[in-house]
Amino acid sequence: MFDPETRRFRQVRALTEVSRELAMSWSACAIQEIVVSAARRLSGADRAVLLLNDEGERPVVRAALGLDPALLAGLRGRPLPSFDEGIARALPGAAHVVTAPLIAGDHVSGVLAIERATAITDEESWVLSALADHAAVALAAAGQEVSLELPAAAARRPAGKAARDDMAGSAVDLSERFRIESALRDREDRLRLATWAADVGTWSIDLETWIDTRDASLNRILGLEERETTQPVDDWMSRVHPEDRDAVRAMTDRCVLEQCVYDIVHRVLRADGAIRWVHDRGRILYDQEGGRPFLTGAVVDTTELKQLEEERADLLRREQQALAQSEKDRIRAEDANRMKDEFLATVSHELRTPLTAILGWARLIRDKDLGPERARQGMAAIERNAHAQAQIVDDILTVSRIITGKLRLNTVAVDLAAVVEAAVDTIAPTARAKEIELCVELGEGLGRVSGDPDRLQQVMWNLLSNAVKFTPKRGRVTVRVERSDSQVAIVVMDNGKGIAREFLPYVFDRFRQGDSSPTRAHGGLGLGLAIVRHLVELHGGTVEAESHGEGCGATFTVALPLQAAPGAAREGPPPAPQHAALEGGEPTPLSGLHVLLVEDEPDAREMVAFVLEETGARVTLAGSMSEAMAVLERQRPDVLVSDIGMPGESGYALIKHVRAAGREEIRGIPAVALTAYARIEDRRRALMAGFQQHVAKPIDPSGLVRVIADLAGRS
C-alpha cells in the first residue's frame, strides 16, 4: 500500500507515540499493558505476551493480549522454567512466533513475543526490537528490572527468530558472549534512534559524586554536540532557566530526601540562547553490586506542546474577552436604546405640553367673546409656550451640532461680568415668581475671557434656569464669579432639591435625568447640562457638579481660562435685536417697499404678509417657485423673501434662477431666506446659494422687519 520510505516513516512515528506514552507512565502494570498493546498493534499480531524475570530470575507472564482467559489465568504470576518454555505455554500451536529480548544496560530482563498467521518482515522485526528496548528502559525507570544475568537460550536467539519447543538453556561460551555483546550494542543503537525520534533524552546522576551523565539525545535537546557526556551536575543546573532553578533544586532535594518520583516541567537554555520547555521525570535506582544510588530519568521536549497550550489558552482568553466585550456592548446598546425611547417619549411630552396651552388659548380667543384682559392673558400664554417650544428645538439642534462636531465659536474678548449680569436679568422674572432670592457676587479685576458671548450666555442661562427650576419657593440661588491666577471661576449654588449620589457621575450626560418617570415634578429634555459641559469644554474650560445628596442643594463650578482674544472686547451681553414698531401710531420702516413673499404654507404666508403690511410694505404673494418667477417677469420687487423647503422646487432653485435672470434689476434683487432649516450649515448654504440674509423660523416679527429694512437701506 505504501512505499518503503513512507512505511518506515509511519513505523517510526508510531513508535515515537508509544515512546512518549511510556515516558509519561511510571506504573509497572501500566507500562506492561502499553507494551503488549503496542506490540500487537504495530505488528498486526493475533497474540502478544510479555515475560519478565521475577526476583528469583525466573520468567513470569506479566501481560498478554489475545490469549485464552483460562490459559492466561493459569500462567499469570507463576514462575516458569525458562523464557522459551513460557512462550511455548503461552502461545501453543502458533504458526509464526517472533521474540525480542528486553535489554537494560548489560543484561536481559524479559522477552516480548508475538504470534501471527504470516511471517514477519525485517522492518517489523526492527520495530518490535525497538519497542522491547523502550519497554526495558521504562520498566527500569519504574523499578521493574531485576535480572543481571542473561538467560542463555533467550539471549542466544537473535531478534526475529521463531521460538521452538526444544529451546533449552545451556552455558554461554566465549563466542556466544561476543555475539550477545554485539546484539546488546545493536539494541543500544536502536534505543538511541528511538529516543532521538521521540525527542527524549536520558540522564543519570551519581548521588555520591554528583556526576551527571547525559545521553546524546539530551545533549541534542540542549543544542550541544550530539554525544554522550559526563560532567558535574552544576553544568545541568546552569542550563536550567534562571527563573526555574530554585524549583529544580527543590525537586531534586525532595526526591533524594523522600525517595519520591522526580517530576517537574521547566525551561532550559540551549547553547544558541533559545528557550525550550521540557518535562523532566525520574526516580532513584540502586545498582546491584554495592547499592550505589543514582537519580535517573528522562527529559521530553514539550516546547511545541507548551506553545499549543499557550495558543489555546490565549485563544480561550480572547474568546472570553470577546464574549465579555459583546456582553458590555449589548448592555450598552440596550441602555442607549432605552435612553433613546425615554428621550423620544420626553420630547413628545415636552412638545405636547406647550401645544396644549397654545391650541387651547387660540380656540378660546376664536370661539369665545373674551374680555380684553383675558385675551391679553391668552396671547401671553401662547407666546410664552411658543418660545418654550422653540427652546426645545434649539436645544436638540445644539446637541446635534455638538455630536457631529459642527458647533463653531465666534471668539472675541468677552467681559464675563456683563454676560453673568445679563443672564441673571433674563432669569430674574422666573425667580421672582417663585420668590427665590437671587444673589450675585462679582469679584474684583475679573478681566476678560476669550470666548463666544452668545454661547457663554447660553451656559449661564442653562445653569441659572436649572438652579431656579429645582429650588423650591422662597429658596436661594447664588452666583459667584472670582478670579484665581490664570482663570475665572463661576459658581452657581442653590439650596434646592440636590442630586442623588448615584446619579451625580451622569449629571452631564445627554438625555440623562434624575427622574424620567411619568410622575416627575420637573420637565425638560435632560439636555441643558450636557450642552453646558460641551460649550465650556469648547472654551477650554471645565465644569463640575457637587451635591451632598437629595435635599442638600447643588453647586456647579465653571472654570474658564483668562487669555487675550483678537478683536475688540465685547463689553456686555449679545445686543438685543432692535424691535421695529408694529403699532399703528409709530413709524413704518418698510413704507413704500415692494416685497415678494414666497411661502408654500398658507398660514405662515398670511402671518408674514400681515407683519410686513403693518409696517408699510406692499406685499406680493407666491406659493411656489413658478409663481414667483411669473411675478418677477411682470414686476420688479425691492426685496425677495423666500422659504427654502417647498414642494416641487426649493428656494435654492429659485435664487439660482433669479441670479441667472436676463434683467439686471432682477439679478441684483436683495433676497432673504426664511426657513425652518436653522443649522449653521443651512445658513452657510443659503448665503452661498445667493441669499444675502438667513432668518430661521419661528420668526421674531420685529427682527424680520429689521432685516428687510437693512437690505433695503432703511436701517
C-alpha positions as semicolon CSV with decimal commas, in nm:
position;residue;x (nm);y (nm);z (nm)
1;M;0,000;0,000;0,000
2;F;0,284;0,240;0,090
3;D;0,637;0,271;-0,048
4;P;0,918;0,154;0,188
5;E;1,017;0,508;0,289
6;T;0,662;0,607;0,377
7;R;0,606;0,282;0,563
8;R;0,927;0,332;0,763
9;F;0,826;0,688;0,846
10;R;0,486;0,570;0,970
11;Q;0,654;0,300;1,183
12;V;0,894;0,548;1,341
13;R;0,612;0,792;1,409
14;A;0,400;0,522;1,570
15;L;0,698;0,409;1,777
16;T;0,757;0,771;1,880
17;E;0,400;0,800;2,007
18;V;0,440;0,481;2,210
19;S;0,772;0,610;2,346
20;R;0,606;0,931;2,467
21;E;0,329;0,729;2,628
22;L;0,584;0,511;2,807
23;A;0,783;0,813;2,919
24;M;0,472;0,954;3,086
25;S;0,390;0,628;3,270
26;W;0,555;0,523;3,594
27;S;0,330;0,234;3,694
28;A;0,484;-0,104;3,604
29;C;0,143;-0,254;3,531
30;A;0,051;0,034;3,303
31;I;0,382;0,005;3,117
32;Q;0,331;-0,369;3,066
33;E;-0,018;-0,318;2,922
34;I;0,106;-0,039;2,692
35;V;0,388;-0,264;2,563
36;V;0,175;-0,567;2,472
37;S;-0,095;-0,346;2,321
38;A;0,162;-0,161;2,108
39;A;0,332;-0,487;2,005
40;R;0,005;-0,633;1,882
41;R;-0,093;-0,307;1,706
42;L;0,241;-0,234;1,538
43;S;0,299;-0,589;1,412
44;G;-0,059;-0,686;1,334
45;A;-0,021;-0,990;1,560
46;D;-0,302;-1,211;1,676
47;R;-0,148;-1,270;2,020
48;A;0,119;-1,097;2,226
49;V;0,281;-1,187;2,558
50;L;0,536;-1,017;2,785
51;L;0,751;-1,227;3,019
52;L;0,970;-1,066;3,286
53;N;1,213;-1,207;3,540
54;D;1,099;-1,216;3,899
55;E;1,330;-1,168;4,198
56;G;1,446;-1,528;4,164
57;E;1,546;-1,476;3,799
58;R;1,254;-1,692;3,681
59;P;1,039;-1,586;3,385
60;V;0,682;-1,486;3,469
61;V;0,399;-1,388;3,232
62;R;0,321;-1,027;3,325
63;A;0,089;-0,916;3,044
64;A;-0,078;-1,069;2,738
65;L;-0,339;-0,998;2,471
66;G;-0,535;-1,247;2,260
67;L;-0,477;-1,539;2,494
68;D;-0,746;-1,773;2,616
69;P;-0,864;-1,634;2,954
70;A;-0,833;-1,972;3,126
71;L;-0,483;-2,021;2,987
72;L;-0,378;-1,673;3,093
73;A;-0,518;-1,724;3,441
74;G;-0,307;-2,039;3,477
75;L;0,012;-1,867;3,363
76;R;-0,004;-1,513;3,505
77;G;0,228;-1,461;3,800
78;R;0,360;-1,821;3,809
79;P;0,735;-1,879;3,765
80;L;0,831;-2,076;3,452
81;P;1,141;-2,286;3,385
82;S;1,266;-2,061;3,104
83;F;1,161;-1,792;2,859
84;D;1,127;-2,050;2,580
85;E;0,909;-2,272;2,796
86;G;0,696;-1,972;2,894
87;I;0,648;-1,867;2,530
88;A;0,562;-2,222;2,428
89;R;0,298;-2,249;2,702
90;A;0,153;-1,903;2,635
91;L;0,134;-1,941;2,256
92;P;0,051;-2,308;2,189
93;G;0,005;-2,413;1,826
94;A;0,144;-2,085;1,695
95;A;0,217;-2,056;1,322
96;H;0,484;-1,782;1,341
97;V;0,627;-1,665;1,673
98;V;0,876;-1,376;1,693
99;T;1,054;-1,267;2,010
100;A;1,258;-0,965;2,117
101;P;1,454;-0,953;2,443
102;L;1,422;-0,661;2,685
103;I;1,779;-0,548;2,746
104;A;1,858;-0,283;3,006
105;G;2,221;-0,190;3,048
106;D;2,408;-0,518;3,003
107;H;2,152;-0,783;3,089
108;V;1,823;-0,931;2,970
109;S;1,525;-0,863;3,196
110;G;1,248;-1,014;2,987
111;V;1,113;-1,121;2,648
112;L;0,838;-0,975;2,429
113;A;0,677;-1,234;2,199
114;I;0,408;-1,212;1,929
115;E;0,229;-1,469;1,715
116;R;0,056;-1,417;1,382
117;A;-0,051;-1,612;1,075
118;T;0,214;-1,470;0,836
119;A;0,589;-1,436;0,862
120;I;0,727;-1,107;0,995
121;T;0,944;-0,877;0,782
122;D;1,282;-0,733;0,880
123;E;1,130;-0,387;0,922
124;E;0,860;-0,522;1,154
125;S;1,124;-0,715;1,346
126;W;1,323;-0,391;1,390
127;V;1,013;-0,212;1,523
128;L;0,943;-0,496;1,768
129;S;1,304;-0,488;1,891
130;A;1,292;-0,110;1,931
131;L;0,967;-0,144;2,124
132;A;1,133;-0,401;2,351
133;D;1,420;-0,159;2,413
134;H;1,177;0,119;2,507
135;A;0,993;-0,121;2,736
136;A;1,319;-0,218;2,909
137;V;1,405;0,149;2,976
138;A;1,056;0,232;3,100
139;L;1,040;-0,072;3,328
140;A;1,387;0,002;3,460
141;A;1,280;0,354;3,550
142;A;0,975;0,203;3,721
143;G;1,197;-0,032;3,922
144;Q;1,079;-0,348;3,745
145;E;1,406;-0,489;3,600
146;V;1,586;-0,731;3,836
147;S;1,800;-0,972;3,637
148;L;2,172;-0,919;3,590
149;E;2,250;-1,242;3,407
150;L;2,148;-1,342;3,060
151;P;1,921;-1,646;3,030
152;A;2,121;-1,830;2,772
153;A;1,852;-1,953;2,541
154;A;1,667;-1,622;2,519
155;A;1,978;-1,412;2,483
156;R;2,130;-1,650;2,231
157;R;1,832;-1,622;1,997
158;P;1,859;-1,327;1,756
159;A;1,561;-1,091;1,729
160;G;1,305;-1,212;1,484
161;K;1,388;-1,586;1,506
162;A;1,091;-1,814;1,566
163;A;1,067;-1,993;1,900
164;R;1,097;-2,368;1,910
165;D;0,977;-2,620;2,164
166;D;1,331;-2,757;2,206
167;M;1,481;-2,419;2,322
168;A;1,676;-2,531;2,627
169;G;1,921;-2,311;2,826
170;S;2,291;-2,404;2,849
171;A;2,615;-2,230;2,945
172;V;2,725;-1,944;2,729
173;D;3,062;-1,997;2,565
174;L;3,300;-1,715;2,471
175;S;3,189;-1,685;2,108
176;E;2,828;-1,676;2,216
177;R;2,911;-1,393;2,465
178;F;3,069;-1,193;2,183
179;R;2,754;-1,238;1,979
180;I;2,536;-1,127;2,273
181;E;2,751;-0,821;2,330
182;S;2,710;-0,735;1,963
183;A;2,338;-0,778;1,998
184;L;2,342;-0,553;2,303
185;R;2,522;-0,282;2,111
186;D;2,271;-0,319;1,830
187;R;1,986;-0,282;2,079
188;E;2,152;0,027;2,226
189;D;2,184;0,179;1,879
190;R;1,819;0,116;1,814
191;L;1,728;0,262;2,154
192;R;1,927;0,577;2,076
193;L;1,747;0,606;1,742
194;A;1,410;0,564;1,910
195;T;1,483;0,824;2,179
196;W;1,614;1,059;1,910
197;A;1,296;1,017;1,704
198;A;1,081;1,071;2,013
199;D;1,280;1,379;2,123
200;V;1,353;1,209;2,455
201;G;1,684;1,240;2,634
202;T;1,801;1,038;2,933
203;W;2,025;1,131;3,223
204;S;2,167;0,974;3,537
205;I;2,320;1,146;3,841
206;D;2,553;0,959;4,075
207;L;2,427;1,076;4,414
208;E;2,762;1,000;4,578
209;T;2,979;1,202;4,339
210;W;2,707;1,425;4,188
211;I;2,837;1,347;3,842
212;D;2,575;1,376;3,569
213;T;2,573;1,151;3,262
214;R;2,369;1,274;2,966
215;D;2,297;1,076;2,653
216;A;2,334;1,214;2,300
217;S;1,963;1,289;2,264
218;L;1,956;1,508;2,574
219;N;2,262;1,700;2,453
220;R;2,089;1,749;2,119
221;I;1,787;1,897;2,301
222;L;2,030;2,132;2,477
223;G;2,183;2,236;2,146
224;L;2,515;2,068;2,227
225;E;2,725;1,815;2,040
226;E;2,517;1,502;1,992
227;R;2,714;1,252;2,202
228;E;2,705;1,104;2,550
229;T;2,885;1,322;2,804
230;T;2,973;1,318;3,174
231;Q;3,004;1,636;3,377
232;P;2,927;1,781;3,722
233;V;2,559;1,831;3,796
234;D;2,618;2,208;3,819
235;D;2,656;2,208;3,441
236;W;2,298;2,087;3,413
237;M;2,179;2,350;3,660
238;S;2,349;2,621;3,455
239;R;2,138;2,516;3,157
240;V;1,812;2,538;3,352
241;H;1,632;2,871;3,305
242;P;1,728;3,110;3,590
243;E;1,365;3,154;3,693
244;D;1,321;2,776;3,726
245;R;1,648;2,679;3,901
246;D;1,515;2,709;4,255
247;A;1,220;2,483;4,171
248;V;1,451;2,223;4,006
249;R;1,687;2,224;4,307
250;A;1,390;2,189;4,545
251;M;1,255;1,894;4,344
252;T;1,598;1,724;4,346
253;D;1,637;1,769;4,724
254;R;1,286;1,640;4,787
255;C;1,338;1,334;4,568
256;V;1,664;1,246;4,746
257;L;1,518;1,307;5,092
258;E;1,178;1,142;5,046
259;Q;1,269;0,882;4,779
260;C;0,978;1,009;4,571
261;V;0,932;1,039;4,196
262;Y;1,121;1,327;4,035
263;D;0,863;1,507;3,819
264;I;0,882;1,870;3,704
265;V;0,811;2,084;3,398
266;H;1,061;2,365;3,344
267;R;1,259;2,559;3,086
268;V;1,614;2,503;2,965
269;L;1,852;2,735;2,784
270;R;2,001;2,596;2,466
271;A;2,356;2,676;2,364
272;D;2,221;2,914;2,098
273;G;2,020;3,108;2,358
274;A;1,682;2,959;2,263
275;I;1,444;2,860;2,541
276;R;1,281;2,516;2,537
277;W;1,018;2,365;2,764
278;V;1,085;2,013;2,893
279;H;0,906;1,756;3,107
280;D;1,170;1,601;3,334
281;R;1,087;1,276;3,516
282;G;1,298;1,028;3,707
283;R;1,348;0,828;4,025
284;I;1,626;0,688;4,244
285;L;1,767;0,348;4,142
286;Y;2,042;0,141;4,302
287;D;2,299;-0,072;4,127
288;Q;2,300;-0,436;4,229
289;E;2,664;-0,452;4,318
290;G;2,702;-0,215;4,612
291;G;2,367;-0,040;4,635
292;R;2,508;0,283;4,486
293;P;2,221;0,535;4,437
294;F;2,156;0,701;4,105
295;L;1,890;0,961;4,026
296;T;1,793;0,850;3,677
297;G;1,533;0,992;3,444
298;A;1,426;1,110;3,103
299;V;1,364;1,455;2,952
300;V;1,090;1,506;2,693
301;D;1,097;1,827;2,485
302;T;0,744;1,966;2,520
303;T;0,804;2,309;2,364
304;E;0,561;2,257;2,078
305;L;0,302;2,115;2,318
306;K;0,354;2,411;2,551
307;Q;0,315;2,653;2,261
308;L;-0,006;2,481;2,159
309;E;-0,133;2,504;2,518
310;E;-0,041;2,874;2,534
311;E;-0,207;2,940;2,198
312;R;-0,514;2,755;2,315
313;A;-0,516;2,949;2,643
314;D;-0,465;3,275;2,454
315;L;-0,746;3,184;2,215
316;L;-0,971;3,098;2,509
317;R;-0,877;3,426;2,679
318;R;-0,952;3,625;2,364
319;E;-1,280;3,442;2,319
320;Q;-1,374;3,521;2,679
321;Q;-1,273;3,885;2,629
322;A;-1,476;3,898;2,309
323;L;-1,775;3,748;2,490
324;A;-1,732;3,993;2,777
325;Q;-1,699;4,283;2,534
326;S;-2,000;4,158;2,341
327;E;-2,197;4,146;2,665
328;K;-2,083;4,501;2,751
329;D;-2,178;4,617;2,402
330;R;-2,516;4,450;2,434
331;I;-2,581;4,616;2,770
332;R;-2,458;4,950;2,634
333;A;-2,680;4,914;2,327
334;E;-2,980;4,824;2,543
335;D;-2,910;5,124;2,767
336;A;-2,875;5,351;2,464
337;N;-3,195;5,212;2,314
338;R;-3,379;5,258;2,643
339;M;-3,245;5,613;2,678
340;K;-3,350;5,686;2,319
341;D;-3,702;5,561;2,387
342;E;-3,720;5,763;2,707
343;F;-3,587;6,070;2,526
344;L;-3,841;6,039;2,244
345;A;-4,118;6,000;2,498
346;T;-3,987;6,305;2,684
347;V;-3,965;6,509;2,361
348;S;-4,322;6,414;2,278
349;H;-4,434;6,518;2,626
350;E;-4,238;6,844;2,625
351;L;-4,370;6,943;2,281
352;R;-4,730;6,849;2,354
353;T;-4,740;7,040;2,684
354;P;-4,692;7,389;2,534
355;L;-4,906;7,288;2,235
356;T;-5,193;7,227;2,475
357;A;-5,176;7,585;2,601
358;I;-5,123;7,728;2,251
359;L;-5,414;7,542;2,091
360;G;-5,638;7,586;2,393
361;W;-5,598;7,963;2,416
362;A;-5,617;8,002;2,037
363;R;-5,954;7,826;2,028
364;L;-6,085;8,021;2,327
365;I;-5,989;8,351;2,166
366;R;-6,151;8,242;1,838
367;D;-6,471;8,089;1,976
368;K;-6,539;8,289;2,293
369;D;-6,606;8,655;2,347
370;L;-6,322;8,706;2,593
371;G;-6,270;9,035;2,764
372;P;-5,958;9,240;2,679
373;E;-5,771;9,134;2,994
374;R;-5,843;8,765;2,944
375;A;-5,748;8,788;2,575
376;R;-5,414;8,950;2,664
377;Q;-5,356;8,672;2,918
378;G;-5,421;8,412;2,648
379;M;-5,194;8,581;2,398
380;A;-4,914;8,598;2,656
381;A;-4,956;8,225;2,726
382;I;-4,943;8,146;2,354
383;E;-4,624;8,349;2,312
384;R;-4,463;8,200;2,623
385;N;-4,533;7,842;2,519
386;A;-4,422;7,907;2,163
387;H;-4,090;8,030;2,298
388;A;-4,069;7,713;2,511
389;Q;-4,117;7,501;2,201
390;A;-3,855;7,700;2,013
391;Q;-3,611;7,646;2,303
392;I;-3,668;7,271;2,286
393;V;-3,592;7,268;1,914
394;D;-3,284;7,488;1,968
395;D;-3,151;7,252;2,237
396;I;-3,197;6,949;2,014
397;L;-3,021;7,123;1,724
398;T;-2,738;7,238;1,951
399;V;-2,682;6,883;2,074
400;S;-2,691;6,758;1,715
401;R;-2,421;7,008;1,616
402;I;-2,215;6,908;1,920
403;I;-2,238;6,536;1,838
404;T;-2,140;6,589;1,474
405;G;-1,861;6,833;1,563
406;K;-2,017;7,117;1,363
407;L;-2,062;7,361;1,651
408;R;-1,833;7,660;1,596
409;L;-1,748;7,952;1,826
410;N;-1,730;8,318;1,725
411;T;-1,445;8,404;1,958
412;V;-1,383;8,757;2,089
413;A;-1,268;8,909;2,419
414;V;-1,572;8,895;2,647
415;D;-1,647;9,086;2,967
416;L;-1,766;8,790;3,173
417;A;-1,927;9,006;3,443
418;A;-2,158;9,164;3,184
419;V;-2,254;8,819;3,050
420;V;-2,338;8,696;3,401
421;E;-2,546;9,003;3,482
422;A;-2,742;8,970;3,156
423;A;-2,820;8,604;3,229
424;V;-2,933;8,696;3,580
425;D;-3,158;8,969;3,441
426;T;-3,313;8,718;3,200
427;I;-3,393;8,463;3,470
428;A;-3,499;8,719;3,733
429;P;-3,873;8,723;3,644
430;T;-3,895;8,346;3,681
431;A;-3,710;8,362;4,014
432;R;-3,941;8,637;4,143
433;A;-4,245;8,431;4,051
434;K;-4,116;8,157;4,286
435;E;-4,000;8,411;4,548
436;I;-3,644;8,287;4,505
437;E;-3,367;8,519;4,621
438;L;-3,101;8,575;4,352
439;C;-2,763;8,682;4,489
440;V;-2,477;8,791;4,260
441;E;-2,121;8,825;4,392
442;L;-1,874;8,963;4,137
443;G;-1,508;8,968;4,233
444;E;-1,264;9,246;4,157
445;G;-1,047;9,257;3,845
446;L;-1,217;8,968;3,668
447;G;-1,069;9,061;3,335
448;R;-1,188;8,917;3,008
449;V;-1,204;8,566;2,870
450;S;-1,165;8,454;2,513
451;G;-1,497;8,310;2,402
452;D;-1,823;8,329;2,216
453;P;-2,052;8,569;2,411
454;D;-2,368;8,404;2,277
455;R;-2,256;8,058;2,389
456;L;-2,126;8,182;2,725
457;Q;-2,461;8,345;2,795
458;Q;-2,626;8,014;2,697
459;V;-2,407;7,840;2,957
460;M;-2,507;8,089;3,228
461;W;-2,875;8,080;3,136
462;N;-2,882;7,698;3,141
463;L;-2,714;7,683;3,484
464;L;-2,935;7,953;3,632
465;S;-3,258;7,815;3,487
466;N;-3,162;7,470;3,616
467;A;-3,098;7,612;3,965
468;V;-3,424;7,808;3,971
469;K;-3,623;7,509;3,840
470;F;-3,502;7,276;4,116
471;T;-3,513;7,531;4,401
472;P;-3,842;7,546;4,594
473;K;-4,034;7,864;4,671
474;R;-3,855;8,115;4,892
475;G;-3,526;7,942;4,821
476;R;-3,191;8,096;4,741
477;V;-2,967;8,088;4,431
478;T;-2,620;8,242;4,448
479;V;-2,392;8,330;4,158
480;R;-2,030;8,400;4,248
481;V;-1,760;8,500;3,999
482;E;-1,398;8,519;4,114
483;R;-1,054;8,527;3,959
484;S;-0,781;8,281;4,054
485;D;-0,441;8,308;3,887
486;S;-0,494;8,243;3,517
487;Q;-0,862;8,151;3,523
488;V;-1,204;8,272;3,623
489;A;-1,439;8,056;3,827
490;I;-1,818;8,091;3,801
491;V;-2,003;7,920;4,085
492;V;-2,383;7,867;4,079
493;M;-2,521;7,739;4,411
494;D;-2,874;7,662;4,522
495;N;-3,040;7,515;4,829
496;G;-3,289;7,315;4,627
497;K;-3,356;6,951;4,552
498;G;-2,992;6,843;4,518
499;I;-2,856;6,547;4,322
500;A;-2,863;6,181;4,429
501;R;-2,513;6,042;4,483
502;E;-2,567;5,756;4,238
503;F;-2,676;5,999;3,966
504;L;-2,401;6,259;4,019
505;P;-2,146;6,093;3,781
506;Y;-2,403;6,107;3,498
507;V;-2,542;6,456;3,554
508;F;-2,371;6,596;3,240
509;D;-2,466;6,303;3,011
510;R;-2,702;6,364;2,723
511;F;-3,064;6,257;2,775
512;R;-2,993;6,168;3,140
513;Q;-3,243;6,280;3,401
514;G;-3,250;6,210;3,771
515;D;-3,620;6,131;3,737
516;S;-3,756;6,032;3,396
517;S;-4,075;5,873;3,529
518;P;-4,423;5,998;3,437
519;T;-4,461;6,128;3,794
520;R;-4,156;6,357;3,783
521;A;-4,203;6,704;3,924
522;H;-3,993;6,893;3,669
523;G;-3,999;6,890;3,290
524;G;-3,716;6,918;3,040
525;L;-3,526;6,700;2,793
526;G;-3,215;6,639;3,002
527;L;-3,001;6,833;2,751
528;G;-2,926;7,158;2,933
529;L;-2,632;7,040;3,144
530;A;-2,492;6,831;2,858
531;I;-2,489;7,147;2,645
532;V;-2,317;7,335;2,930
533;R;-2,039;7,078;2,952
534;H;-1,971;7,076;2,577
535;L;-1,977;7,454;2,544
536;V;-1,744;7,500;2,841
537;E;-1,502;7,241;2,704
538;L;-1,506;7,414;2,364
539;H;-1,388;7,726;2,551
540;G;-1,100;7,528;2,704
541;G;-1,263;7,518;3,047
542;T;-1,410;7,264;3,286
543;V;-1,739;7,225;3,471
544;E;-1,801;7,023;3,786
545;A;-2,109;6,937;3,989
546;E;-2,123;6,883;4,365
547;S;-2,405;6,774;4,592
548;H;-2,429;6,603;4,927
549;G;-2,740;6,422;4,816
550;E;-3,109;6,479;4,767
551;G;-3,246;6,775;4,958
552;C;-2,899;6,925;5,012
553;G;-2,879;7,161;4,714
554;A;-2,623;7,158;4,433
555;T;-2,318;7,357;4,329
556;F;-2,193;7,391;3,970
557;T;-1,847;7,537;3,911
558;V;-1,731;7,656;3,569
559;A;-1,359;7,735;3,524
560;L;-1,258;7,934;3,215
561;P;-0,903;8,031;3,118
562;L;-0,811;8,400;3,106
563;Q;-0,645;8,487;2,778
564;A;-0,638;8,770;2,533
565;A;-0,852;8,737;2,225
566;P;-0,813;8,910;1,891
567;G;-1,054;9,190;1,813
568;A;-1,231;9,439;2,031
569;A;-1,374;9,333;2,362
570;R;-1,745;9,274;2,390
571;E;-1,842;9,491;2,686
572;G;-2,172;9,331;2,755
573;P;-2,404;9,051;2,657
574;P;-2,511;8,999;2,296
575;P;-2,709;9,304;2,184
576;A;-3,080;9,253;2,181
577;P;-3,243;9,292;1,840
578;Q;-3,393;9,631;1,770
579;H;-3,769;9,593;1,764
580;A;-3,939;9,770;1,477
581;A;-4,266;9,926;1,579
582;L;-4,576;9,735;1,468
583;E;-4,832;9,961;1,632
584;G;-5,031;10,186;1,404
585;G;-4,926;10,513;1,568
586;E;-4,549;10,450;1,531
587;P;-4,317;10,480;1,229
588;T;-4,348;10,229;0,947
589;P;-3,991;10,137;0,846
590;L;-4,098;9,946;0,533
591;S;-4,325;10,217;0,399
592;G;-4,327;10,216;0,019
593;L;-4,120;9,893;-0,016
594;H;-4,242;9,623;-0,252
595;V;-4,174;9,276;-0,106
596;L;-4,221;8,947;-0,295
597;L;-4,304;8,679;-0,034
598;V;-4,267;8,316;-0,148
599;E;-4,409;8,067;0,104
600;D;-4,594;7,742;0,034
601;E;-4,761;7,721;0,379
602;P;-5,079;7,939;0,370
603;D;-5,093;8,021;0,744
604;A;-4,730;8,122;0,760
605;R;-4,765;8,318;0,434
606;E;-5,062;8,516;0,563
607;M;-4,896;8,586;0,901
608;V;-4,572;8,715;0,747
609;A;-4,764;8,921;0,491
610;F;-4,967;9,079;0,770
611;V;-4,650;9,169;0,964
612;L;-4,490;9,331;0,660
613;E;-4,804;9,517;0,556
614;E;-4,846;9,651;0,911
615;T;-4,503;9,814;0,878
616;G;-4,591;9,982;0,548
617;A;-4,471;9,730;0,289
618;R;-4,660;9,635;-0,026
619;V;-4,655;9,254;-0,039
620;T;-4,698;9,027;-0,342
621;L;-4,759;8,660;-0,252
622;A;-4,639;8,345;-0,431
623;G;-4,684;7,983;-0,322
624;S;-4,415;7,821;-0,537
625;M;-4,109;7,891;-0,747
626;S;-4,308;7,901;-1,071
627;E;-4,549;8,160;-0,928
628;A;-4,256;8,369;-0,804
629;M;-4,083;8,364;-1,144
630;A;-4,408;8,467;-1,308
631;V;-4,430;8,771;-1,074
632;L;-4,067;8,862;-1,147
633;E;-4,134;8,860;-1,519
634;R;-4,403;9,131;-1,473
635;Q;-4,280;9,328;-1,172
636;R;-3,961;9,447;-1,008
637;P;-3,988;9,394;-0,624
638;D;-3,746;9,576;-0,391
639;V;-3,683;9,268;-0,173
640;L;-3,737;8,889;-0,218
641;V;-3,832;8,686;0,093
642;S;-3,845;8,313;0,016
643;D;-3,896;7,989;0,203
644;I;-3,638;7,713;0,134
645;G;-3,833;7,390;0,173
646;M;-4,114;7,392;-0,082
647;P;-4,276;7,115;-0,288
648;G;-4,152;7,080;-0,642
649;E;-3,853;7,313;-0,647
650;S;-3,687;7,462;-0,342
651;G;-3,585;7,813;-0,253
652;Y;-3,229;7,723;-0,359
653;A;-3,355;7,659;-0,713
654;L;-3,549;7,989;-0,705
655;I;-3,248;8,203;-0,607
656;K;-3,038;8,024;-0,868
657;H;-3,289;8,125;-1,138
658;V;-3,308;8,480;-1,002
659;R;-2,932;8,527;-1,005
660;A;-2,918;8,392;-1,361
661;A;-3,205;8,611;-1,492
662;G;-3,154;8,822;-1,803
663;R;-3,274;9,150;-1,647
664;E;-3,014;9,325;-1,435
665;E;-3,270;9,464;-1,190
666;I;-3,390;9,107;-1,122
667;R;-3,043;8,954;-1,091
668;G;-2,946;9,205;-0,824
669;I;-3,261;9,193;-0,610
670;P;-3,183;9,160;-0,234
671;A;-3,306;8,825;-0,101
672;V;-3,384;8,682;0,242
673;A;-3,404;8,306;0,311
674;L;-3,692;8,247;0,555
675;T;-3,668;7,882;0,662
676;A;-3,708;7,624;0,935
677;Y;-3,365;7,484;0,840
678;A;-3,180;7,659;1,120
679;R;-2,839;7,490;1,143
680;I;-2,515;7,677;1,085
681;E;-2,451;7,473;0,771
682;D;-2,803;7,562;0,650
683;R;-2,725;7,932;0,692
684;R;-2,393;7,886;0,510
685;R;-2,561;7,704;0,223
686;A;-2,827;7,972;0,188
687;L;-2,569;8,251;0,169
688;M;-2,358;8,058;-0,080
689;A;-2,666;7,995;-0,296
690;G;-2,723;8,371;-0,337
691;F;-2,933;8,494;-0,042
692;Q;-2,799;8,794;0,148
693;Q;-2,967;8,704;0,479
694;H;-3,084;8,386;0,657
695;V;-3,374;8,409;0,906
696;A;-3,470;8,097;1,099
697;K;-3,828;8,003;1,187
698;P;-4,011;8,064;1,412
699;I;-3,956;8,429;1,332
700;D;-3,943;8,732;1,554
701;P;-4,167;8,972;1,354
702;S;-3,971;9,282;1,452
703;G;-3,644;9,104;1,375
704;L;-3,764;9,011;1,025
705;V;-3,874;9,372;0,963
706;R;-3,531;9,497;1,071
707;V;-3,352;9,252;0,835
708;I;-3,564;9,362;0,538
709;A;-3,514;9,729;0,626
710;D;-3,136;9,674;0,641
711;L;-3,135;9,509;0,296
712;A;-3,339;9,800;0,157
713;G;-3,104;10,056;0,310
714;R;-3,356;10,182;0,565
715;S;-3,191;10,072;0,890
